[in-house]
Amino acid sequence: MEDECEFELGELIEEIAITEPTINEVKAAIEHLKNGKSPGVDSITAELLKAHKEFSATILHQLLEKVWKHEKIPDKWKRGLIIKLPKKGNLIECKNWRRITLLSVVGKILGQIVTDRIQNGVDIRLTNEQAGYRKGRGTTEQIFILRNIIEQATIYKIITINIKLV
């Protein structure tokens, strides 16, 4: 019996947009950026792009179209600036430092567009019962229901429970 969750990779790829990013995707990615974060090596902050979204989106859209057409990502978007931040304790010991990598905000916009496209392409293939690792859904309610079923089965001494796990 063929599993209904199985699908060909080719089918999934056809459902994921591979066209140049749209202006609306760029605007959505700009909106998704978090304020108050340090910029990467290009010194562009989320606040700078959000200050005038229409203008920023237009300029970035033109830039992302060129990147998409030529299939070449600028080197600054690939580089990260590693910063050490102190933790509590003796700062002479390495274990009392943590590292963060500051990435290009414009590179994050392209990454967000690609991530959104992949997520949307996968989401349409998943069943409604699939809750884990999906935006706006969680497994808490499903675990609660399953625990209730097991509890009822124990109380009424039901020997077998047929549960279809999707």
C-alpha positions in Angstrom: 0.0 0.0 0.0 1.4 3.4 -1.0 1.8 6.0 1.7 -0.3 9.0 0.9 2.4 11.3 2.4 5.0 10.2 -0.1 5.5 12.5 -3.1 8.1 13.0 -5.8 10.7 15.8 -5.3 10.0 17.0 -8.8 6.3 17.6 -7.9 7.3 19.7 -4.9 9.8 21.7 -6.9 7.1 22.5 -9.4 5.0 24.0 -6.7 7.8 26.3 -5.3 8.1 29.5 -7.3 11.5 29.8 -9.0 10.7 33.1 -10.7 12.4 36.4 -9.7 11.3 37.8 -6.4 8.2 40.0 -6.6 8.0 43.5 -5.0 5.4 42.1 -2.6 7.8 39.4 -1.4 10.4 42.0 -0.9 8.0 44.1 1.2 7.0 41.1 3.3 10.6 40.2 3.9 11.4 43.8 5.0 8.4 43.7 7.3 9.6 40.4 8.8 13.0 41.9 9.8 13.5 42.5 13.6 14.3 46.0 14.8 17.2 46.6 17.2 19.6 44.1 15.7 23.1 44.9 14.8 23.9 45.2 11.1 26.3 42.9 9.2 29.4 43.9 7.3 27.4 46.2 4.9 26.2 48.4 7.9 22.6 48.3 6.7 20.0 48.0 9.5 16.4 46.8 9.5 15.3 50.3 10.7 17.0 51.9 7.7 15.0 49.7 5.3 11.8 50.1 7.3 12.1 53.9 7.5 10.7 54.2 4.0 9.5 50.7 3.0 8.2 51.6 -0.5 11.5 53.2 -1.6 13.6 50.4 0.1 11.4 47.7 -1.5 11.7 49.3 -4.9 15.5 49.5 -4.8 16.0 46.1 -3.2 13.6 44.6 -5.7 15.7 45.8 -8.6 18.9 44.5 -6.9 17.3 41.1 -6.1 16.1 40.8 -9.7 19.7 41.2 -10.9 21.0 38.8 -8.3 18.3 36.3 -9.4 19.0 36.7 -13.1 22.8 36.4 -12.9 22.6 33.7 -10.1 25.5 35.4 -8.3 25.2 36.5 -4.7 27.4 39.5 -3.6 30.3 38.5 -1.4 29.2 40.8 1.4 26.0 38.8 1.7 27.9 35.6 2.2 30.2 37.0 4.9 29.4 37.2 8.6 31.1 39.3 11.3 31.8 37.2 14.3 31.4 39.1 17.6 32.3 37.8 21.1 29.9 38.6 23.9 30.8 38.1 27.6 28.9 35.8 29.8 29.0 35.8 33.6 32.1 34.6 35.3 35.9 34.9 34.7 36.4 36.5 31.3 39.8 35.0 31.0 38.2 31.6 30.4 36.9 31.0 26.9 33.8 29.2 28.2 32.6 32.5 29.6 32.2 34.1 26.1 29.6 33.4 23.5 29.8 34.2 19.8 27.3 35.6 17.4 27.6 36.1 13.7 26.2 39.4 12.2 24.9 38.8 8.7 23.9 41.2 6.0 20.4 42.4 6.4 19.9 42.5 2.6 21.1 38.9 2.4 18.6 38.0 5.1 15.8 39.5 2.9 16.8 37.2 0.0 17.0 34.3 2.4 13.5 35.1 3.8 12.0 35.1 0.4 13.5 31.7 -0.5 12.5 30.3 2.9 8.9 31.6 2.5 8.7 30.0 -0.9 9.9 26.6 0.3 7.7 26.7 3.4 4.6 27.5 1.3 5.5 24.8 -1.2 5.8 22.2 1.6 2.8 23.4 3.5 0.4 22.7 0.7 1.7 19.1 0.6 1.2 18.4 4.3 -2.1 17.2 5.8 -4.0 19.2 8.4 -3.0 16.7 11.1 0.7 17.7 10.7 1.3 20.2 13.4 4.9 20.0 14.4 7.4 22.5 13.0 4.6 24.5 11.3 3.9 28.2 11.7 0.8 28.8 13.9 0.5 25.2 14.9 1.7 23.1 17.8 1.6 19.6 19.0 0.3 20.4 22.4 -3.4 19.8 21.6 -2.6 16.6 19.7 -0.5 15.3 22.6 -3.4 16.1 25.0 -5.9 14.2 22.8 -3.6 11.2 22.5 -3.1 11.2 26.3 -6.9 11.3 26.8 -7.3 8.3 24.4 -4.7 6.3 26.3 -6.2 7.2 29.6 -9.7 6.2 28.5 -8.3 2.9 27.1 -6.6 2.2 30.4 -9.8 3.0 32.4 -12.1 0.8 30.2 -9.4 -1.8 29.7 -9.4 -1.6 26.0 -6.6 -3.9 24.8 -5.8 -2.4 21.4 -6.1 1.1 20.0 -5.9 1.7 16.4 -4.4 5.2 15.9 -3.4 6.4 12.5 -0.3 8.5 12.9 0.1 10.9 10.0 
